């Protein structure tokens, strides 16, 4: 898993993985900055961690190559961006593109980018949600794996809606990762199918 902050999605997956029937395990946690709660969560669970700050490398491709190598060392079936706030490059996508997943707090393709919750509220939608998708070279533009709808209440502000979206996102991530690992998945064009 790749993280940048508190690690609530990481914790949801760690909790799920504690059940042997879940069928998946977090093999490593990587971050783009140190001293974040997500790394503490990983350490408490005995999960290996690594940190690669962009500023520690002379070029962005150098960082991308190092991140790719660090992930590859742990031989993951999936790489999960759990609040990881950096865009990976071509080296990473060449290695993990068909198994690198991310979450987004909107029903893509609506409201991509950093402000999905704010943009949905500003647009006045009555229904939003969260999306799990395969990462590609665009911004929140990869093939969609799963989505969950969340109603927008008339009195919602950004923090209230974000909290409900994060709850839905954690549940959807746990469910989707569990299914992908146990049932497999295939990609044909923009369509992702879970199951063999």
mmCIF file of the C-alpha atoms, coordinates in Angstrom:
data_MODEL
# 
_entry.id   MODEL 
# 
loop_
_atom_site.group_PDB 
_atom_site.id 
_atom_site.type_symbol 
_atom_site.label_atom_id 
_atom_site.label_alt_id 
_atom_site.label_comp_id 
_atom_site.label_asym_id 
_atom_site.label_entity_id 
_atom_site.label_seq_id 
_atom_site.pdbx_PDB_ins_code 
_atom_site.Cartn_x 
_atom_site.Cartn_y 
_atom_site.Cartn_z 
_atom_site.occupancy 
_atom_site.B_iso_or_equiv 
_atom_site.pdbx_formal_charge 
_atom_site.auth_seq_id 
_atom_site.auth_comp_id 
_atom_site.auth_asym_id 
_atom_site.auth_atom_id 
_atom_site.pdbx_PDB_model_num 
ATOM 1   C CA . UNK A 1 1   ? 0.000   0.000   0.000   1.00 0.00 ? 1   UNK A CA 1 
ATOM 2   C CA . UNK A 1 2   ? 1.082   3.551   -0.691  1.00 0.00 ? 2   UNK A CA 1 
ATOM 3   C CA . UNK A 1 3   ? 0.119   6.230   1.836   1.00 0.00 ? 3   UNK A CA 1 
ATOM 4   C CA . UNK A 1 4   ? 0.631   9.905   2.589   1.00 0.00 ? 4   UNK A CA 1 
ATOM 5   C CA . UNK A 1 5   ? -1.339  10.636  5.751   1.00 0.00 ? 5   UNK A CA 1 
ATOM 6   C CA . UNK A 1 6   ? -3.517  9.213   8.504   1.00 0.00 ? 6   UNK A CA 1 
ATOM 7   C CA . UNK A 1 7   ? -3.921  5.749   7.033   1.00 0.00 ? 7   UNK A CA 1 
ATOM 8   C CA . UNK A 1 8   ? -7.610  5.114   7.728   1.00 0.00 ? 8   UNK A CA 1 
ATOM 9   C CA . UNK A 1 9   ? -7.962  3.057   4.518   1.00 0.00 ? 9   UNK A CA 1 
ATOM 10  C CA . UNK A 1 10  ? -4.807  1.190   5.497   1.00 0.00 ? 10  UNK A CA 1 
ATOM 11  C CA . UNK A 1 11  ? -6.294  0.459   8.922   1.00 0.00 ? 11  UNK A CA 1 
ATOM 12  C CA . UNK A 1 12  ? -9.527  -0.816  7.376   1.00 0.00 ? 12  UNK A CA 1 
ATOM 13  C CA . UNK A 1 13  ? -7.512  -3.250  5.258   1.00 0.00 ? 13  UNK A CA 1 
ATOM 14  C CA . UNK A 1 14  ? -5.289  -4.264  8.176   1.00 0.00 ? 14  UNK A CA 1 
ATOM 15  C CA . UNK A 1 15  ? -8.411  -5.022  10.212  1.00 0.00 ? 15  UNK A CA 1 
ATOM 16  C CA . UNK A 1 16  ? -9.887  -7.067  7.355   1.00 0.00 ? 16  UNK A CA 1 
ATOM 17  C CA . UNK A 1 17  ? -6.627  -8.959  6.836   1.00 0.00 ? 17  UNK A CA 1 
ATOM 18  C CA . UNK A 1 18  ? -6.646  -10.003 10.495  1.00 0.00 ? 18  UNK A CA 1 
ATOM 19  C CA . UNK A 1 19  ? -9.441  -12.429 9.546   1.00 0.00 ? 19  UNK A CA 1 
ATOM 20  C CA . UNK A 1 20  ? -7.816  -15.478 7.880   1.00 0.00 ? 20  UNK A CA 1 
ATOM 21  C CA . UNK A 1 21  ? -10.967 -15.921 5.809   1.00 0.00 ? 21  UNK A CA 1 
ATOM 22  C CA . UNK A 1 22  ? -10.396 -12.581 4.097   1.00 0.00 ? 22  UNK A CA 1 
ATOM 23  C CA . UNK A 1 23  ? -7.651  -14.088 1.984   1.00 0.00 ? 23  UNK A CA 1 
ATOM 24  C CA . UNK A 1 24  ? -5.386  -11.060 1.572   1.00 0.00 ? 24  UNK A CA 1 
ATOM 25  C CA . UNK A 1 25  ? -2.429  -9.594  3.437   1.00 0.00 ? 25  UNK A CA 1 
ATOM 26  C CA . UNK A 1 26  ? -0.720  -6.224  3.425   1.00 0.00 ? 26  UNK A CA 1 
ATOM 27  C CA . UNK A 1 27  ? 2.892   -7.075  2.544   1.00 0.00 ? 27  UNK A CA 1 
ATOM 28  C CA . UNK A 1 28  ? 4.409   -3.569  2.811   1.00 0.00 ? 28  UNK A CA 1 
ATOM 29  C CA . UNK A 1 29  ? 3.504   0.090   3.233   1.00 0.00 ? 29  UNK A CA 1 
ATOM 30  C CA . UNK A 1 30  ? 5.315   2.808   1.319   1.00 0.00 ? 30  UNK A CA 1 
ATOM 31  C CA . UNK A 1 31  ? 5.041   6.555   1.827   1.00 0.00 ? 31  UNK A CA 1 
ATOM 32  C CA . UNK A 1 32  ? 6.158   9.762   0.170   1.00 0.00 ? 32  UNK A CA 1 
ATOM 33  C CA . UNK A 1 33  ? 6.900   11.352  3.540   1.00 0.00 ? 33  UNK A CA 1 
ATOM 34  C CA . UNK A 1 34  ? 7.970   10.177  6.969   1.00 0.00 ? 34  UNK A CA 1 
ATOM 35  C CA . UNK A 1 35  ? 6.470   10.613  10.412  1.00 0.00 ? 35  UNK A CA 1 
ATOM 36  C CA . UNK A 1 36  ? 2.858   10.106  9.388   1.00 0.00 ? 36  UNK A CA 1 
ATOM 37  C CA . UNK A 1 37  ? 0.214   8.131   11.308  1.00 0.00 ? 37  UNK A CA 1 
ATOM 38  C CA . UNK A 1 38  ? -0.126  5.606   8.475   1.00 0.00 ? 38  UNK A CA 1 
ATOM 39  C CA . UNK A 1 39  ? 3.471   4.463   8.989   1.00 0.00 ? 39  UNK A CA 1 
ATOM 40  C CA . UNK A 1 40  ? 2.794   4.120   12.722  1.00 0.00 ? 40  UNK A CA 1 
ATOM 41  C CA . UNK A 1 41  ? -0.227  1.940   11.930  1.00 0.00 ? 41  UNK A CA 1 
ATOM 42  C CA . UNK A 1 42  ? 1.902   -0.271  9.693   1.00 0.00 ? 42  UNK A CA 1 
ATOM 43  C CA . UNK A 1 43  ? 4.658   -0.551  12.297  1.00 0.00 ? 43  UNK A CA 1 
ATOM 44  C CA . UNK A 1 44  ? 2.117   -1.476  14.986  1.00 0.00 ? 44  UNK A CA 1 
ATOM 45  C CA . UNK A 1 45  ? 0.889   -4.283  12.729  1.00 0.00 ? 45  UNK A CA 1 
ATOM 46  C CA . UNK A 1 46  ? 4.437   -5.495  12.046  1.00 0.00 ? 46  UNK A CA 1 
ATOM 47  C CA . UNK A 1 47  ? 4.265   -4.524  8.355   1.00 0.00 ? 47  UNK A CA 1 
ATOM 48  C CA . UNK A 1 48  ? 7.521   -3.507  6.604   1.00 0.00 ? 48  UNK A CA 1 
ATOM 49  C CA . UNK A 1 49  ? 7.624   0.150   5.559   1.00 0.00 ? 49  UNK A CA 1 
ATOM 50  C CA . UNK A 1 50  ? 9.663   2.350   3.245   1.00 0.00 ? 50  UNK A CA 1 
ATOM 51  C CA . UNK A 1 51  ? 9.730   6.087   2.563   1.00 0.00 ? 51  UNK A CA 1 
ATOM 52  C CA . UNK A 1 52  ? 10.702  7.720   -0.729  1.00 0.00 ? 52  UNK A CA 1 
ATOM 53  C CA . UNK A 1 53  ? 10.380  11.510  -0.699  1.00 0.00 ? 53  UNK A CA 1 
ATOM 54  C CA . UNK A 1 54  ? 10.360  13.123  -4.128  1.00 0.00 ? 54  UNK A CA 1 
ATOM 55  C CA . UNK A 1 55  ? 12.775  15.769  -2.808  1.00 0.00 ? 55  UNK A CA 1 
ATOM 56  C CA . UNK A 1 56  ? 15.351  13.073  -1.994  1.00 0.00 ? 56  UNK A CA 1 
ATOM 57  C CA . UNK A 1 57  ? 15.866  12.314  -5.696  1.00 0.00 ? 57  UNK A CA 1 
ATOM 58  C CA . UNK A 1 58  ? 17.503  14.463  -8.378  1.00 0.00 ? 58  UNK A CA 1 
ATOM 59  C CA . UNK A 1 59  ? 14.589  13.889  -10.769 1.00 0.00 ? 59  UNK A CA 1 
ATOM 60  C CA . UNK A 1 60  ? 10.987  12.774  -10.745 1.00 0.00 ? 60  UNK A CA 1 
ATOM 61  C CA . UNK A 1 61  ? 11.803  9.748   -12.966 1.00 0.00 ? 61  UNK A CA 1 
ATOM 62  C CA . UNK A 1 62  ? 14.488  8.783   -10.435 1.00 0.00 ? 62  UNK A CA 1 
ATOM 63  C CA . UNK A 1 63  ? 11.899  8.851   -7.663  1.00 0.00 ? 63  UNK A CA 1 
ATOM 64  C CA . UNK A 1 64  ? 9.480   6.871   -9.822  1.00 0.00 ? 64  UNK A CA 1 
ATOM 65  C CA . UNK A 1 65  ? 12.115  4.203   -10.494 1.00 0.00 ? 65  UNK A CA 1 
ATOM 66  C CA . UNK A 1 66  ? 12.990  3.941   -6.793  1.00 0.00 ? 66  UNK A CA 1 
ATOM 67  C CA . UNK A 1 67  ? 9.333   3.687   -5.791  1.00 0.00 ? 67  UNK A CA 1 
ATOM 68  C CA . UNK A 1 68  ? 8.808   0.999   -8.418  1.00 0.00 ? 68  UNK A CA 1 
ATOM 69  C CA . UNK A 1 69  ? 11.790  -0.998  -7.191  1.00 0.00 ? 69  UNK A CA 1 
ATOM 70  C CA . UNK A 1 70  ? 10.724  -0.698  -3.547  1.00 0.00 ? 70  UNK A CA 1 
ATOM 71  C CA . UNK A 1 71  ? 7.229   -1.960  -4.355  1.00 0.00 ? 71  UNK A CA 1 
ATOM 72  C CA . UNK A 1 72  ? 8.509   -4.749  -6.606  1.00 0.00 ? 72  UNK A CA 1 
ATOM 73  C CA . UNK A 1 73  ? 10.779  -5.999  -3.824  1.00 0.00 ? 73  UNK A CA 1 
ATOM 74  C CA . UNK A 1 74  ? 7.661   -7.068  -1.883  1.00 0.00 ? 74  UNK A CA 1 
ATOM 75  C CA . UNK A 1 75  ? 6.039   -8.834  -4.896  1.00 0.00 ? 75  UNK A CA 1 
ATOM 76  C CA . UNK A 1 76  ? 2.486   -7.500  -4.378  1.00 0.00 ? 76  UNK A CA 1 
ATOM 77  C CA . UNK A 1 77  ? -0.510  -8.885  -6.249  1.00 0.00 ? 77  UNK A CA 1 
ATOM 78  C CA . UNK A 1 78  ? -2.075  -5.412  -5.972  1.00 0.00 ? 78  UNK A CA 1 
ATOM 79  C CA . UNK A 1 79  ? -0.638  -1.995  -5.220  1.00 0.00 ? 79  UNK A CA 1 
ATOM 80  C CA . UNK A 1 80  ? -3.174  0.159   -3.430  1.00 0.00 ? 80  UNK A CA 1 
ATOM 81  C CA . UNK A 1 81  ? -3.005  3.919   -3.278  1.00 0.00 ? 81  UNK A CA 1 
ATOM 82  C CA . UNK A 1 82  ? -4.572  4.683   0.092   1.00 0.00 ? 82  UNK A CA 1 
ATOM 83  C CA . UNK A 1 83  ? -4.512  8.457   0.219   1.00 0.00 ? 83  UNK A CA 1 
ATOM 84  C CA . UNK A 1 84  ? -1.160  8.545   -1.575  1.00 0.00 ? 84  UNK A CA 1 
ATOM 85  C CA . UNK A 1 85  ? -0.902  12.142  -2.766  1.00 0.00 ? 85  UNK A CA 1 
ATOM 86  C CA . UNK A 1 86  ? 1.702   11.764  -5.499  1.00 0.00 ? 86  UNK A CA 1 
ATOM 87  C CA . UNK A 1 87  ? 1.280   10.939  -9.161  1.00 0.00 ? 87  UNK A CA 1 
ATOM 88  C CA . UNK A 1 88  ? 3.420   8.031   -10.282 1.00 0.00 ? 88  UNK A CA 1 
ATOM 89  C CA . UNK A 1 89  ? 5.145   8.027   -13.653 1.00 0.00 ? 89  UNK A CA 1 
ATOM 90  C CA . UNK A 1 90  ? 5.555   5.742   -16.599 1.00 0.00 ? 90  UNK A CA 1 
ATOM 91  C CA . UNK A 1 91  ? 8.111   3.441   -14.973 1.00 0.00 ? 91  UNK A CA 1 
ATOM 92  C CA . UNK A 1 92  ? 5.699   2.621   -12.163 1.00 0.00 ? 92  UNK A CA 1 
ATOM 93  C CA . UNK A 1 93  ? 2.697   2.251   -14.465 1.00 0.00 ? 93  UNK A CA 1 
ATOM 94  C CA . UNK A 1 94  ? 4.637   -0.011  -16.837 1.00 0.00 ? 94  UNK A CA 1 
ATOM 95  C CA . UNK A 1 95  ? 5.302   -2.362  -13.926 1.00 0.00 ? 95  UNK A CA 1 
ATOM 96  C CA . UNK A 1 96  ? 2.053   -2.128  -11.948 1.00 0.00 ? 96  UNK A CA 1 
ATOM 97  C CA . UNK A 1 97  ? -0.533  -0.413  -14.171 1.00 0.00 ? 97  UNK A CA 1 
ATOM 98  C CA . UNK A 1 98  ? -2.868  -3.392  -14.436 1.00 0.00 ? 98  UNK A CA 1 
ATOM 99  C CA . UNK A 1 99  ? -2.855  -3.879  -10.670 1.00 0.00 ? 99  UNK A CA 1 
ATOM 100 C CA . UNK A 1 100 ? -2.456  -0.387  -9.207  1.00 0.00 ? 100 UNK A CA 1 
ATOM 101 C CA . UNK A 1 101 ? -5.735  0.770   -7.681  1.00 0.00 ? 101 UNK A CA 1 
ATOM 102 C CA . UNK A 1 102 ? -6.844  4.054   -6.191  1.00 0.00 ? 102 UNK A CA 1 
ATOM 103 C CA . UNK A 1 103 ? -9.943  5.471   -4.531  1.00 0.00 ? 103 UNK A CA 1 
ATOM 104 C CA . UNK A 1 104 ? -11.723 8.728   -5.306  1.00 0.00 ? 104 UNK A CA 1 
ATOM 105 C CA . UNK A 1 105 ? -14.470 10.524  -3.318  1.00 0.00 ? 105 UNK A CA 1 
ATOM 106 C CA . UNK A 1 106 ? -16.889 10.942  -6.235  1.00 0.00 ? 106 UNK A CA 1 
ATOM 107 C CA . UNK A 1 107 ? -18.650 8.825   -8.816  1.00 0.00 ? 107 UNK A CA 1 
ATOM 108 C CA . UNK A 1 108 ? -16.115 9.051   -11.602 1.00 0.00 ? 108 UNK A CA 1 
ATOM 109 C CA . UNK A 1 109 ? -15.982 10.243  -14.300 1.00 0.00 ? 109 UNK A CA 1 
ATOM 110 C CA . UNK A 1 110 ? -17.761 13.108  -12.487 1.00 0.00 ? 110 UNK A CA 1 
ATOM 111 C CA . UNK A 1 111 ? -15.632 15.448  -10.353 1.00 0.00 ? 111 UNK A CA 1 
ATOM 112 C CA . UNK A 1 112 ? -12.083 14.142  -10.865 1.00 0.00 ? 112 UNK A CA 1 
ATOM 113 C CA . UNK A 1 113 ? -9.123  15.818  -9.213  1.00 0.00 ? 113 UNK A CA 1 
ATOM 114 C CA . UNK A 1 114 ? -8.236  16.966  -5.727  1.00 0.00 ? 114 UNK A CA 1 
ATOM 115 C CA . UNK A 1 115 ? -11.589 18.537  -4.843  1.00 0.00 ? 115 UNK A CA 1 
ATOM 116 C CA . UNK A 1 116 ? -14.212 15.912  -5.702  1.00 0.00 ? 116 UNK A CA 1 
ATOM 117 C CA . UNK A 1 117 ? -16.264 16.510  -2.555  1.00 0.00 ? 117 UNK A CA 1 
ATOM 118 C CA . UNK A 1 118 ? -16.227 20.296  -2.853  1.00 0.00 ? 118 UNK A CA 1 
ATOM 119 C CA . UNK A 1 119 ? -16.990 20.153  -6.568  1.00 0.00 ? 119 UNK A CA 1 
ATOM 120 C CA . UNK A 1 120 ? -19.954 17.812  -6.052  1.00 0.00 ? 120 UNK A CA 1 
ATOM 121 C CA . UNK A 1 121 ? -21.421 20.126  -3.413  1.00 0.00 ? 121 UNK A CA 1 
ATOM 122 C CA . UNK A 1 122 ? -20.872 23.194  -5.571  1.00 0.00 ? 122 UNK A CA 1 
ATOM 123 C CA . UNK A 1 123 ? -22.607 21.495  -8.496  1.00 0.00 ? 123 UNK A CA 1 
ATOM 124 C CA . UNK A 1 124 ? -25.628 20.712  -6.341  1.00 0.00 ? 124 UNK A CA 1 
ATOM 125 C CA . UNK A 1 125 ? -25.771 16.970  -6.998  1.00 0.00 ? 125 UNK A CA 1 
ATOM 126 C CA . UNK A 1 126 ? -28.193 14.925  -4.925  1.00 0.00 ? 126 UNK A CA 1 
ATOM 127 C CA . UNK A 1 127 ? -26.133 11.757  -5.172  1.00 0.00 ? 127 UNK A CA 1 
ATOM 128 C CA . UNK A 1 128 ? -22.372 11.319  -5.111  1.00 0.00 ? 128 UNK A CA 1 
ATOM 129 C CA . UNK A 1 129 ? -20.214 8.454   -3.963  1.00 0.00 ? 129 UNK A CA 1 
ATOM 130 C CA . UNK A 1 130 ? -16.829 6.837   -4.157  1.00 0.00 ? 130 UNK A CA 1 
ATOM 131 C CA . UNK A 1 131 ? -14.969 5.008   -6.883  1.00 0.00 ? 131 UNK A CA 1 
ATOM 132 C CA . UNK A 1 132 ? -12.216 2.417   -6.953  1.00 0.00 ? 132 UNK A CA 1 
ATOM 133 C CA . UNK A 1 133 ? -10.328 2.381   -10.228 1.00 0.00 ? 133 UNK A CA 1 
ATOM 134 C CA . UNK A 1 134 ? -7.158  1.221   -11.946 1.00 0.00 ? 134 UNK A CA 1 
ATOM 135 C CA . UNK A 1 135 ? -4.675  4.056   -12.147 1.00 0.00 ? 135 UNK A CA 1 
ATOM 136 C CA . UNK A 1 136 ? -3.562  5.172   -15.609 1.00 0.00 ? 136 UNK A CA 1 
ATOM 137 C CA . UNK A 1 137 ? -1.554  8.156   -16.824 1.00 0.00 ? 137 UNK A CA 1 
ATOM 138 C CA . UNK A 1 138 ? -4.515  10.554  -16.510 1.00 0.00 ? 138 UNK A CA 1 
ATOM 139 C CA . UNK A 1 139 ? -6.088  12.208  -13.497 1.00 0.00 ? 139 UNK A CA 1 
ATOM 140 C CA . UNK A 1 140 ? -8.678  9.837   -11.999 1.00 0.00 ? 140 UNK A CA 1 
ATOM 141 C CA . UNK A 1 141 ? -9.319  8.545   -15.509 1.00 0.00 ? 141 UNK A CA 1 
ATOM 142 C CA . UNK A 1 142 ? -8.519  4.830   -15.307 1.00 0.00 ? 142 UNK A CA 1 
ATOM 143 C CA . UNK A 1 143 ? -10.953 1.945   -15.725 1.00 0.00 ? 143 UNK A CA 1 
ATOM 144 C CA . UNK A 1 144 ? -13.547 1.781   -12.946 1.00 0.00 ? 144 UNK A CA 1 
ATOM 145 C CA . UNK A 1 145 ? -13.550 -1.332  -10.759 1.00 0.00 ? 145 UNK A CA 1 
ATOM 146 C CA . UNK A 1 146 ? -16.313 -0.544  -8.240  1.00 0.00 ? 146 UNK A CA 1 
ATOM 147 C CA . UNK A 1 147 ? -18.506 2.319   -7.055  1.00 0.00 ? 147 UNK A CA 1 
ATOM 148 C CA . UNK A 1 148 ? -20.817 3.049   -4.128  1.00 0.00 ? 148 UNK A CA 1 
ATOM 149 C CA . UNK A 1 149 ? -23.438 5.784   -4.030  1.00 0.00 ? 149 UNK A CA 1 
ATOM 150 C CA . UNK A 1 150 ? -23.781 8.231   -1.121  1.00 0.00 ? 150 UNK A CA 1 
ATOM 151 C CA . UNK A 1 151 ? -26.722 10.658  -0.900  1.00 0.00 ? 151 UNK A CA 1 
ATOM 152 C CA . UNK A 1 152 ? -26.047 14.367  -0.502  1.00 0.00 ? 152 UNK A CA 1 
ATOM 153 C CA . UNK A 1 153 ? -28.142 15.936  2.247   1.00 0.00 ? 153 UNK A CA 1 
ATOM 154 C CA . UNK A 1 154 ? -29.517 19.464  1.936   1.00 0.00 ? 154 UNK A CA 1 
ATOM 155 C CA . UNK A 1 155 ? -27.563 20.591  5.002   1.00 0.00 ? 155 UNK A CA 1 
ATOM 156 C CA . UNK A 1 156 ? -24.279 18.915  4.066   1.00 0.00 ? 156 UNK A CA 1 
ATOM 157 C CA . UNK A 1 157 ? -21.067 20.873  4.245   1.00 0.00 ? 157 UNK A CA 1 
ATOM 158 C CA . UNK A 1 158 ? -17.768 19.524  2.964   1.00 0.00 ? 158 UNK A CA 1 
ATOM 159 C CA . UNK A 1 159 ? -16.591 17.891  6.240   1.00 0.00 ? 159 UNK A CA 1 
ATOM 160 C CA . UNK A 1 160 ? -19.921 16.110  6.825   1.00 0.00 ? 160 UNK A CA 1 
ATOM 161 C CA . UNK A 1 161 ? -20.131 14.760  3.295   1.00 0.00 ? 161 UNK A CA 1 
ATOM 162 C CA . UNK A 1 162 ? -16.447 13.823  3.268   1.00 0.00 ? 162 UNK A CA 1 
ATOM 163 C CA . UNK A 1 163 ? -16.892 11.763  6.439   1.00 0.00 ? 163 UNK A CA 1 
ATOM 164 C CA . UNK A 1 164 ? -19.770 9.752   4.960   1.00 0.00 ? 164 UNK A CA 1 
ATOM 165 C CA . UNK A 1 165 ? -17.826 9.280   1.742   1.00 0.00 ? 165 UNK A CA 1 
ATOM 166 C CA . UNK A 1 166 ? -14.776 8.034   3.629   1.00 0.00 ? 166 UNK A CA 1 
ATOM 167 C CA . UNK A 1 167 ? -16.878 5.481   5.504   1.00 0.00 ? 167 UNK A CA 1 
ATOM 168 C CA . UNK A 1 168 ? -18.315 4.209   2.226   1.00 0.00 ? 168 UNK A CA 1 
ATOM 169 C CA . UNK A 1 169 ? -14.866 4.250   0.628   1.00 0.00 ? 169 UNK A CA 1 
ATOM 170 C CA . UNK A 1 170 ? -13.290 2.135   3.361   1.00 0.00 ? 170 UNK A CA 1 
ATOM 171 C CA . UNK A 1 171 ? -16.045 -0.480  3.132   1.00 0.00 ? 171 UNK A CA 1 
ATOM 172 C CA . UNK A 1 172 ? -15.895 -0.567  -0.668  1.00 0.00 ? 172 UNK A CA 1 
ATOM 173 C CA . UNK A 1 173 ? -12.092 -0.825  -0.666  1.00 0.00 ? 173 UNK A CA 1 
ATOM 174 C CA . UNK A 1 174 ? -12.106 -3.760  1.766   1.00 0.00 ? 174 UNK A CA 1 
ATOM 175 C CA . UNK A 1 175 ? -14.808 -5.545  -0.221  1.00 0.00 ? 175 UNK A CA 1 
ATOM 176 C CA . UNK A 1 176 ? -13.183 -4.899  -3.610  1.00 0.00 ? 176 UNK A CA 1 
ATOM 177 C CA . UNK A 1 177 ? -9.640  -5.875  -2.594  1.00 0.00 ? 177 UNK A CA 1 
ATOM 178 C CA . UNK A 1 178 ? -10.946 -9.061  -0.988  1.00 0.00 ? 178 UNK A CA 1 
ATOM 179 C CA . UNK A 1 179 ? -12.825 -10.002 -4.130  1.00 0.00 ? 179 UNK A CA 1 
ATOM 180 C CA . UNK A 1 180 ? -9.952  -9.133  -6.478  1.00 0.00 ? 180 UNK A CA 1 
ATOM 181 C CA . UNK A 1 181 ? -7.480  -11.224 -4.503  1.00 0.00 ? 181 UNK A CA 1 
ATOM 182 C CA . UNK A 1 182 ? -9.779  -14.226 -4.092  1.00 0.00 ? 182 UNK A CA 1 
ATOM 183 C CA . UNK A 1 183 ? -11.574 -14.149 -7.457  1.00 0.00 ? 183 UNK A CA 1 
ATOM 184 C CA . UNK A 1 184 ? -9.042  -12.483 -9.777  1.00 0.00 ? 184 UNK A CA 1 
ATOM 185 C CA . UNK A 1 185 ? -9.856  -9.789  -12.306 1.00 0.00 ? 185 UNK A CA 1 
ATOM 186 C CA . UNK A 1 186 ? -9.517  -8.995  -15.966 1.00 0.00 ? 186 UNK A CA 1 
ATOM 187 C CA . UNK A 1 187 ? -9.414  -5.765  -17.944 1.00 0.00 ? 187 UNK A CA 1 
ATOM 188 C CA . UNK A 1 188 ? -10.795 -5.343  -21.447 1.00 0.00 ? 188 UNK A CA 1 
ATOM 189 C CA . UNK A 1 189 ? -10.516 -1.776  -22.626 1.00 0.00 ? 189 UNK A CA 1 
ATOM 190 C CA . UNK A 1 190 ? -12.224 0.338   -19.969 1.00 0.00 ? 190 UNK A CA 1 
ATOM 191 C CA . UNK A 1 191 ? -14.111 -2.558  -18.389 1.00 0.00 ? 191 UNK A CA 1 
ATOM 192 C CA . UNK A 1 192 ? -12.808 -4.324  -15.302 1.00 0.00 ? 192 UNK A CA 1 
ATOM 193 C CA . UNK A 1 193 ? -14.405 -7.632  -14.396 1.00 0.00 ? 193 UNK A CA 1 
ATOM 194 C CA . UNK A 1 194 ? -13.853 -9.281  -11.036 1.00 0.00 ? 194 UNK A CA 1 
ATOM 195 C CA . UNK A 1 195 ? -13.969 -13.070 -11.261 1.00 0.00 ? 195 UNK A CA 1 
ATOM 196 C CA . UNK A 1 196 ? -12.474 -15.621 -13.564 1.00 0.00 ? 196 UNK A CA 1 
# 
